[in-house]
């Protein structure tokens, strides 16, 4: 299996300038034990078709169901909606609009994009106007770096049983890896593009998709994988072929496996962090405590987790019993929580009262008993920025 699915990559000029690696590193998991140091910077011009979503929120999906935006919700937002005036055509003998839409047209159209999953990189949703090239998503409260949205190559087939062919096309939101949705699109009788719904997407166990086809019995067949490779990663992947069919309101899985076996190379851990608050000075020193919470959600169970905290210059451990600061960071091994659970870890620090502010961050990675790192199913939830502030 090649590293990336066979979907087109936009030309580099469409992607804009590279993102400073240190801004992306906060959101990515260390892929190997070298993850105990800082992540090695990798250029960001890598958006390929790797990614697809099953749901647009963090609620566990109903088994076998891919939630979607219904066609009735996809009415044009006005004169600027859809393709903005494409001449409608129909398939002879059916009376149904011809729903075949080229990638070039999609890249210059206004499309209703369903919500992106919360356990992956997020892009723009709702009515989104594409500029004729890759769309840059600006930084936001969750991701402080830009992302890039673009369509892959479409396939065509009659997914809604109206006798005319519709468009099934991947929509990606990427940086170093990312997410995507496999969308089913059609035209209304005025020629405007409408969104039937999401066929499947990169969320939960599904982290990547590849080959797509529409069968004669109106089933969208998709090869889905449990791990998204990026940036030279050679983590083994598990692949399955699953089928999805339109039931008039949404796509449901109708064939193929409904779950992956455990991949011994892949885990799913995560980390959240509070603020590092230094209290009022006492004898020229401020003291503060940082608490981070780690989780283990699925996949191979790590032997232990490695928590790394980066702190500003001048900050040191508050006492010999605390993990010590070396080269601006603290590294601590902790046992993993129970499956589906969380554990909290606190770090006590001190700094001279004359110092204030600075940048801090925390990250976590799962490690095997032999010291080698496990790859992360979702690499965007393993790090967190930490606000450093003072009181008193």
N, C-alpha and C positions, 0 to 999 in steps of 0.2 A: 504494500500500500504506500503510495507516495505521501509525502508530508502534508500536502494540501489537496483538497478536493479539486476536481477539474472545473473550476469556475474562474471567470476572467478577473484579472487584477487590473485596476485602473492604472493608466500611465502615471509615472511619478509626478508629472507637472500638475495633476489633478489633486494631489494630496496635500500640497502646501509644505511648509518647512517642518523638519523633524521636531518632535517634542523633546525638551530636555529630559534625559533619562531619569534624573533624580525625581521628577514629578510623577513619572509612571511607576517607579519602583515602589512607592508607598502602597500601591494597590496590587502588586504582584507577589506571588509566593516564590520563595527560593526553591529552585527545582532540584538542587543537590545540596550536600552538606556544606558546601561552600556558601550556602545560604546563611551561614552564621556571620559571614562578612557582608558587605553591601552587595546588592545585585550588580552583576556586570551589565553595563549599559549596552543596549542594542538599538540600532537605528529603527525608527518606527515605520518606515515605508514598506510595510508588510501586509497590507490588507488583502486577504485572499478569501475565497469562499470557504469558510470553515464552520459556519455558525448558524444555529436555527432555533426558534423558540416554541415551546409548548404552551406557555401561559404568560400573561402579562402582569401577574402579581405573585406574591409569595405564598398564597394559599395552595395547599396540595390539590392537584387537579383530580376531577372525577376520573376513575380508571377508564382508559380507553378514549378519553375525550380531549380534543384540542380546541379550547375556547377560541372564539373568533368574533370579528365584527360582522354582523349579519348584513346581507345585501340591503335590507330595508333601512339600515342605519347609514348607508353609504351614499345617500342622496347628495347631489352636488351642493356645495356651500354657496353657490351663486355662479355668476358668469365666469369666474375664474376656476371653477371646479373641474375635476377630471382632466381630460385632454384639451379642454377649452375650445371645443367646436370641431372635433373630428367628424368626418362624414360617416354616418352610420351605414352599415351594410348588414345583410342577413345571409344565412346559409340557405341556398336554394332548397325549397321543399319543407323548411322547418319554420320559417317566420321568426326565428330567434336571432338576435344580433350576433354578428361575428365578433367573438371576444378575443381574437388574436391581437396582441399588442407587442411591438418590438421593444427591445431594451433601449434603443435610441429614443423612442417616444416616451418611454417611462422616465428616462433621465431628464426630460424637460417638461414633465407633467406635474399636476398637483394630485397627490394620492392620499387617501385616508389610510394612515398607518396605525395598526392596532398597538396597544401598549406593549412596551418592552418588559422582559422579565426582571424581577428585582434581584435575582441571583446570578446576574451577569452584567456585562456592560450595557448601558442604556443609551438610546438615541432619542430622536424626536418622534412624537406620536401625534395623533389627530391628523388634520389636514396639513400635509407637508408639501411644499413646492420645491421641486428639484430644479437646479439651475442649468441643466444641460451637461453637467459634469458631476464629479463627486461632491457631495454636500458636506460641509464642515459643521459639526455640532459644537457649539461653544462650551467652555468649561461651565460647570454648575456646582451646586452645593455638595453633590455627591462625588463627582469626578472633576478635579481641578486641572484637567487638561482637555484639549479638543479631541473629538472622535470624528470618524469619517463614515458616512453612509453612502451606499451605492447598490445598484441592482446587479445580480449575476445574469447568466444566460437563461432565458425562459424556455419552457417546453409548453406544448399545446395539447389539449385533449378535452373531451366533453366530460367535465366533472359534475355538472348539475343535471345531466340527463335531458337537456333541452334540444339535443340534436345538433348544436353548434359547439365549436371548440372554445374553451376559455384559456387564459394564460396562467401558468403556474411558475412563479419566479422567486428566487431567493433575494431577500433584502438584507444587507449586512450593515452592522455598525462595529467598526474595528479600530484598533490602535496596535498594540502588540497582542494579537489575538482579539477576541471580541465575541459578539453575539449576532444572531440573525433570525429572520423569520422567513418561512416558506409561505408565500402569499398566493391565494387564488384570486385572480382579477377577471372582470368581465366588462362588457359595455352595456349601458342601458339603450333604449331605442333612440335616444337623441345622440348617441355616439360617445357620451361621457364615460370615463372609466369609473367602475364601482368595485369595491372590495367585497368579495364574498366572505373571506375570512382567512385565518391562519391555519395552514395544514398541519404544521409541526414546527417546533422551535427549540432553541438551545436553552433549556432550563431543566432543573432536576438532574436526572441521570443522563439525559441526552445533551451532549456538549458540542456536537458537530454533525453535519450531514454532508452527503456527497451526491451520488447518482440519483436522479429523479426521472420518473416516467409516468405516463398516464395510460392505463390499460383499456382494452376494449370494453370492459365491464365497469368503467368509470371510477376505477380505484387509482389513487395517486400512490405509487410505490416509491419509497425513499430509503436509501441506505443511511442509517444513523449510527453514530459512534459515541463512546463513553468518555472520550478525552480529546481535547483540541490541542494539536501540536502547534508550537510556535517557536520561532527564533532558534532553530537548530535542534530543538528537543527531539529525542528519539524514544520517548516513552511508548511502550506497546499499547495499542488501541484494540478495543473490542468493537466489532461491527455487526449489525443486524439489518435485515431488510424488513420493513414494516409497511403495511398498506393502510391508507386513510380514505374514507369516503364521505361525501357530502350528504347530510340527512335533511336538507332543507333549511337548517338553522346554523349548523356548525359541522366541522369535520370530526369524525370518530374513527378511532383505529379499528380496522376490521380484519386485519391479518398480521401474522408475524408475532414474535415474542413481545411481551408487555413489560419486561424488566431485563436488566443486564445481570449476569453473574458478577461476583466481586472480582475486580481487576487487581491482582496483587501489587501492581505498580502505582495505583491511584488511590488517593484518599480525599476526604473533604473535611478540612478543618477551617476554622475562622477565628477572627479576633476583633474585639471592640475595646476601646480605651476611653477612660475618663480624662479629666484635666489634671495636670500636674500643678497643684496650688501650693505655693510657698507661703508660710504664715509670717506673722510679725517677727522682726529681728529680735534675737536674744543673744546678747554678748557678741554682736557683730555677725551672727549666722542666722539664716532663714532655713527652716526645715519643711519638707513637703512629702506627700505620699501619692504615688501613682498606682491606680488599680486597673488592671487589664482583665478581660474575660475571654477565655478561649473555649472553643466548641469543637465537637467531633460529630459530624452529621451522617456520614455514610462512607462506604468504600473500605479499603484495607485499614485495619486498625494499626495505628503507629505504636511502636514500642514506647516512645516518649515524644513529647513536643519540645521544640526549642523556641523559646520566647526571647526576642532581641529587642532591647529598648535603646534608642539613640537619644542622647541628652545634650543640652548646650555645653559649651566650654565652661569650666569652672564648677560644674555640678559633680558631686561625688557621692558615694554611698554613705548613708548616715549610720556608721558603725561597722565594726569588723565582722559582725554576724551577717550583714547584708551582702548580696552579690555585688562584687566590686566593679567600678567603672574602669574600662580599659579602652583607650583610643576612642573615647566618646561614646561607648556603648556598654550595655550590660547584657550578658547572655546567661540564660537560666534554663535548665532542663526540668520539665515538669511531666507528671504522668498524664495521659489523655483522659478526658472525662468518659463516662459511660456513653454508649452510642445514643445520640440524640440529646446529650446533656452538655452542661457547661461547668467550668471551674473558674474561679477568680484568683488572681495572683497580685500581690501588692509589693511595691518597691519603695523603700524609704530613702530619700535623698536630702542633701544639704548643699547650701551654696553661700558664698559671702553676701552679706546684706547689701553690699555696694553693687551687686549684679542684678539684672532683671531681664525678663523676656527671654527671647531665643526660640529656636525651633526644636521640636522633639517628635518622635514617632515610635511606633511599636509594630512588630510583625511576628508571625508564628509560622512554623513549618513542622510537618510530621516526619519522623525519622524512624528507620528500621533499627532492629537490635544490632546490626552490623555497622551502624553509623551512617548508612547511605540514606539520602533524602527520598521521600515519596513525592510523586507529582500530585498537584492539586487539581481537582475537578473544576473548581471555580477559583481562578487565581486572583480575582479582584476583591476578595473579602479577607485576605490574610494580613493586611496592613492597615494601619490607621494613623492619621496625624494627631498629635497631642498638643493641646493648647497649654502654654506655660504662662502662668500669671502669679501675682503676689497679692497678699492682703495685709492690712495693718501697716 
